[in-house]
Amino acid sequence: MQRSVEPVVRHAYYLVTKCSHPAARFCMAAGRPVNKKVLNLEFSIMQPICSRHFLWQFSVMVLAVFGVTVAWAGGHKVVFPPVEIPVDADVQAGVTATLLETAKRWNSQDYGTLLELWDSQDAFPTYLAEEQAQWFVGKDRLRGYLDPPRPNPVVEAIREEFSGIQVKQIAPDLAIAIWYMHFEMKTIASNPIGEDVRVSAVLRNTDDGWKYIHWAESPKTAMVYIEGLFEKDVEPGWDEFYEEAQKNRKEVARRKREALRAQ
């Protein structure tokens, strides 16, 4: 059993360790082979810890992970400084005020009052909540979501905080806003949970201030979000440990190479 699985794991380990490296990806894209002697050496180091159960688990895991290799290869974790968008100060202030009022009303637990922040003259507001399967289009659907006849008995509390607000004016009476939303919620018989979501909205300037006509929440993909959670679990002192571990690993590899040459 173990011998039949090893080639799968060897190939999977190769894909994860080599294809995730920029130089290796470049070689593969150019049709150049990656040195498999190194792969064999590193697999020989890894092999003693591989039980049959681990081999199967690792194979299944890699097949799932490989589905997002393209996203990983694209440097998806790189965060660049925000680009400053020139905008009229009054427009920036007005749109920001509406956004901050939105968070305040979510935190008040009186979600129905959020409808007051939408343009009442727009017959077809559009709203995409991250947990919903489809867009809400029209006033009735929006009201049914934000102000249902009976409050959801499962949700005990919601808290939201907005940050990184940026505004782009696209017409004399229209503006796009983008920002980050930290969302926290507690439901019955459960611990509170939190999440970071990207949000965008289109607002219209009315006689009563800037009002929403469009709202869309854009959460990260499950794999990227879970990866971030794992990264948060790394204990302090990892960088120092990593440097020492790399030195030790190179020494182990050197001894392995010498053993191979002696054969």
Secondary structure as GFF3:
##gff-version 3
##sequence-region A 1 263
A	DSSP	alpha_helix	2	19	.	.	.	ID=ss1
A	DSSP	alpha_helix	22	29	.	.	.	ID=ss2
A	DSSP	alpha_helix	36	46	.	.	.	ID=ss3
A	DSSP	three_ten_helix	47	49	.	.	.	ID=ss4
A	DSSP	alpha_helix	52	66	.	.	.	ID=ss5
A	DSSP	alpha_helix	69	73	.	.	.	ID=ss6
A	DSSP	alpha_helix	89	107	.	.	.	ID=ss7
A	DSSP	three_ten_helix	111	117	.	.	.	ID=ss8
A	DSSP	beta_strand	126	128	.	.	.	ID=ss9
A	DSSP	beta_strand	136	137	.	.	.	ID=ss10
A	DSSP	alpha_helix	139	146	.	.	.	ID=ss11
A	DSSP	beta_strand	155	171	.	.	.	ID=ss12
A	DSSP	beta_strand	174	187	.	.	.	ID=ss13
A	DSSP	beta_strand	193	206	.	.	.	ID=ss14
A	DSSP	beta_strand	209	218	.	.	.	ID=ss15
A	DSSP	alpha_helix	222	232	.	.	.	ID=ss16
A	DSSP	alpha_helix	238	262	.	.	.	ID=ss17
###
